[in-house]
Amino acid sequence: MHTVAVRAAARLSVASTIAALATSAVFLAPTAEATAPQDGSVAPAVVRAQHQAEVRAHRAAVRRHKAHRAAVAAAHRGEQVLELASREAGDPYVYGAAGPNAFDCSGFTMFVFAQLGISLPHSSSAQAAMAQPVSDPQPGDLVFFTGGGGVYHVAIYAGDGMIWHAPHTGAVVSLEPIWTSSVFYGRVL
């Protein structure tokens, strides 16, 4: 019996020792405080994590700044497009004309954008094919009028439902409201 009692006591002693060690600092996962140098400085892992967080924050700020600059530049380009378009007000519509004193619709947009270094083809459907479709038109974007299965007219969006365009024979380059909902918008800026 004595052997059984000794073994039971030994098991109890081992179990108690394991429990005590498991809760001691020797076996706990290291924390920032446990890994911190004793001289009061910050552990390298903590410094590295802080640096990585700062780098991520800086990169996000740079991305926001670039996006803002791009939006400002696009708005400025849109203003330039509208200024150039307005200079042609009153010039007559002539089929196949591309300026400088007479225009058809795609010749007008081609002429205006060429002054900004943007080359457009002399066809409303070809301009539609190369423009980036947008659902939030901004001044200076192109407006494509559709009907009969294709694009039949192009104009420059001036904002607030208005366009600059060379409308048709007998008319002149003018600022007018969009007259139909059969349109889509494209950006080439």
C-alpha positions in Angstrom: 0.0 0.0 0.0 2.8 2.2 0.7 3.9 2.2 -2.9 0.5 3.2 -4.1 0.3 6.1 -1.7 3.8 7.3 -2.8 2.9 7.1 -6.4 -0.4 9.1 -5.8 1.5 11.7 -3.9 4.1 12.0 -6.7 1.4 12.4 -9.3 -0.3 15.1 -7.3 3.0 16.8 -6.8 3.8 16.7 -10.6 0.4 18.0 -11.5 0.7 20.8 -9.0 4.1 21.7 -10.4 2.9 21.7 -14.0 -0.1 23.9 -13.0 2.2 26.3 -11.2 4.7 26.5 -14.1 1.9 27.0 -16.7 0.8 30.2 -15.0 4.3 31.5 -14.4 6.0 34.1 -16.6 8.5 31.4 -17.7 5.8 29.7 -19.9 3.6 32.6 -20.9 3.8 33.9 -24.5 6.1 36.9 -24.6 4.5 40.3 -24.5 5.9 43.6 -25.6 6.8 44.3 -21.9 8.4 40.9 -21.6 10.5 41.4 -24.7 11.3 45.0 -24.0 14.9 45.7 -23.3 15.6 46.3 -19.6 17.1 49.8 -20.3 13.6 51.3 -21.0 13.9 51.4 -24.8 11.3 50.0 -27.1 11.7 46.4 -28.5 12.7 46.2 -32.2 9.5 44.3 -33.1 7.4 47.2 -31.7 9.4 49.8 -33.5 9.1 47.8 -36.7 5.3 47.5 -36.3 5.0 51.2 -35.6 7.2 52.0 -38.7 5.1 49.8 -40.9 1.9 51.4 -39.7 3.4 54.9 -40.4 4.5 53.8 -43.9 0.9 52.4 -44.7 -0.6 55.7 -43.5 1.8 57.7 -45.6 1.1 55.7 -48.7 -2.7 56.1 -48.2 -2.2 59.9 -47.8 -0.1 60.0 -51.0 -2.8 58.0 -52.9 -5.5 60.5 -51.7 -3.4 63.4 -52.7 -2.8 62.0 -56.2 -6.5 61.3 -56.6 -7.3 64.9 -55.5 -4.7 66.3 -57.9 -6.1 64.2 -60.8 -9.6 65.5 -60.0 -8.4 69.1 -59.9 -6.5 68.6 -63.2 -9.5 67.0 -64.9 -11.8 69.9 -63.7 -9.2 72.4 -65.1 -9.1 70.5 -68.4 -12.9 70.5 -68.5 -12.9 74.3 -68.0 -10.3 74.6 -70.8 -12.5 72.5 -73.1 -15.5 74.7 -72.4 -13.5 77.9 -73.0 -12.3 76.6 -76.3 -15.8 75.4 -77.3 -17.3 78.8 -76.5 -14.8 80.6 -78.7 -16.5 78.9 -81.7 -20.0 80.1 -80.8 -21.8 81.3 -84.0 -19.6 79.4 -86.5 -21.9 77.7 -89.0 -22.6 74.0 -89.3 -21.2 72.6 -92.6 -21.2 68.8 -93.2 -17.7 67.4 -93.2 -16.1 70.7 -91.9 -13.6 70.6 -89.1 -12.8 74.2 -88.5 -11.5 76.7 -88.0 -14.6 78.7 -89.2 -17.2 76.0 -89.9 -17.9 72.6 -88.3 -20.0 69.4 -88.3 -20.6 67.8 -84.9 -17.6 65.5 -84.8 -15.4 68.1 -86.6 -16.3 70.6 -83.8 -15.3 68.2 -81.0 -12.2 67.1 -82.9 -11.1 70.7 -83.4 -11.7 71.7 -79.7 -9.8 68.7 -78.3 -7.0 69.0 -80.8 -6.1 72.4 -79.2 -5.4 70.5 -76.0 -3.3 67.9 -77.7 -6.0 65.2 -77.8 -6.5 63.6 -81.2 -10.1 62.5 -82.0 -11.3 60.9 -85.2 -13.7 62.8 -87.5 -16.8 60.6 -86.8 -19.2 60.6 -83.8 -19.3 56.8 -83.7 -15.5 56.5 -83.8 -15.2 59.1 -81.0 -17.7 57.0 -79.0 -15.6 53.9 -79.5 -12.5 55.5 -78.1 -14.0 57.4 -75.2 -14.1 56.0 -71.7 -17.8 55.6 -70.8 -18.7 57.5 -67.6 -21.9 57.6 -65.6 -21.1 60.8 -63.8 -20.5 63.3 -66.6 -18.3 66.3 -65.9 -18.0 69.5 -67.9 -15.7 68.7 -70.9 -16.9 65.2 -71.3 -18.4 64.1 -74.6 -22.1 63.4 -75.0 -23.1 60.8 -77.6 -26.6 60.8 -79.0 -28.1 57.5 -80.0 -30.9 56.3 -82.2 -31.5 53.7 -84.9 -29.0 51.4 -83.4 -26.0 53.8 -83.4 -24.4 57.1 -82.5 -25.7 59.9 -84.7 -24.4 63.1 -82.9 -21.6 64.2 -80.5 -21.4 67.3 -78.3 -19.4 68.6 -75.4 -21.0 68.5 -72.0 -21.2 71.9 -70.4 -22.8 70.8 -67.1 -26.4 71.2 -65.8 -27.8 69.4 -68.8 -26.3 71.7 -71.3 -24.0 71.0 -74.3 -21.8 72.9 -76.8 -22.3 71.5 -80.3 -22.6 72.1 -84.0 -26.2 70.9 -84.4 -27.2 70.6 -88.1 -27.3 72.3 -91.4 -28.6 75.9 -91.1 -27.6 76.2 -87.4 -24.4 77.5 -85.7 -22.2 76.3 -82.9 -24.2 77.0 -79.7 -24.9 76.2 -76.1 -28.2 74.3 -75.8 -29.9 71.9 -73.4 -29.8 68.2 -74.1 -33.2 67.4 -75.7 -33.3 63.6 -75.3 -32.5 60.9 -72.8 -31.0 58.7 -75.5 -27.5 59.7 -74.7 -24.4 58.4 -73.1 -21.2 60.1 -71.9 -17.6 59.5 -72.6 -14.3 60.9 -71.3 -11.2 61.5 -73.3 -9.4 63.9 -70.9 
